[in-house]
Amino acid sequence: MPSDEAPARPKIVRTDRKMVYRNRWMTVWEDQVVFPDGSSGIYGCVYESDNAPPLVQFDAPI
């Protein structure tokens, strides 16, 4: 009988985090990580504020 559960993914471990940018609408974090194979790297994480205005692009001048 097949399982309905998704297979477990290898964990990526965060070893450090620093804020690299912040304004009223968003915060950007840089995470130092270690991958399952033991190699290290970085991830950029962007968090938007609940108060962030929508971005609207107009094709013609108003």
Kinemage of the C-alpha trace (Angstrom):
@kinemage 1
@onewidth
@group {chain A} dominant
@subgroup {mainchain}
@vectorlist {calphas} color= white
{ca met a 1} P 0.000 0.000 0.000
{ca pro a 2} L 1.612 3.333 -1.064
{ca ser a 3} L 2.058 6.037 1.537
{ca asp a 4} L 0.329 9.402 1.116
{ca glu a 5} L 3.173 11.118 2.958
{ca ala a 6} L 5.816 12.974 0.985
{ca pro a 7} L 9.338 11.633 1.392
{ca ala a 8} L 11.431 13.504 3.947
{ca arg a 9} L 13.711 16.096 2.390
{ca pro a 10} L 17.280 16.460 3.610
{ca lys a 11} L 17.608 19.395 5.970
{ca ile a 12} L 19.442 22.585 5.142
{ca val a 13} L 20.774 24.005 8.402
{ca arg a 14} L 20.996 27.760 8.982
{ca thr a 15} L 24.161 28.631 10.890
{ca asp a 16} L 23.929 32.420 10.873
{ca arg a 17} L 21.551 35.189 9.832
{ca lys a 18} L 22.037 38.908 9.312
{ca met a 19} L 19.741 41.664 8.134
{ca val a 20} L 21.199 43.251 4.988
{ca tyr a 21} L 18.411 45.701 4.088
{ca arg a 22} L 15.254 47.075 5.662
{ca asn a 23} L 12.673 49.717 4.873
{ca arg a 24} L 8.977 50.261 5.656
{ca trp a 25} L 7.861 47.686 3.099
{ca met a 26} L 10.355 44.838 3.304
{ca thr a 27} L 13.291 43.269 5.118
{ca val a 28} L 16.056 41.278 3.411
{ca trp a 29} L 18.035 38.671 5.365
{ca glu a 30} L 21.158 36.787 4.335
{ca asp a 31} L 21.337 33.285 5.813
{ca gln a 32} L 24.549 31.256 6.025
{ca val a 33} L 23.579 27.601 5.506
{ca val a 34} L 25.068 24.106 5.433
{ca phe a 35} L 23.645 21.730 2.836
{ca pro a 36} L 23.082 17.988 3.422
{ca asp a 37} L 26.324 17.168 1.562
{ca gly a 38} L 28.296 19.334 4.026
{ca ser a 39} L 28.946 22.230 1.651
{ca ser a 40} L 28.127 25.760 2.762
{ca gly a 41} L 26.328 28.594 1.007
{ca ile a 42} L 23.971 31.521 1.438
{ca tyr a 43} L 20.282 32.161 0.951
{ca gly a 44} L 18.630 35.538 0.544
{ca cys a 45} L 15.246 35.820 2.250
{ca val a 46} L 12.835 38.669 1.517
{ca tyr a 47} L 9.967 39.401 3.891
{ca glu a 48} L 7.281 41.865 2.860
{ca ser a 49} L 5.375 44.000 5.325
{ca asp a 50} L 1.612 43.638 5.579
{ca asn a 51} L 1.520 47.360 4.817
{ca ala a 52} L 3.399 47.068 1.514
{ca pro a 53} L 1.557 48.912 -1.257
{ca pro a 54} L 0.669 47.037 -4.446
{ca leu a 55} L 2.883 47.680 -7.448
{ca val a 56} L 0.931 48.740 -10.532
{ca gln a 57} L 2.502 49.145 -13.962
{ca phe a 58} L 0.822 51.310 -16.552
{ca asp a 59} L 1.566 50.864 -20.262
{ca ala a 60} L 0.440 54.365 -21.189
{ca pro a 61} L 0.684 57.734 -19.424
{ca ile a 62} L -2.384 58.746 -17.456
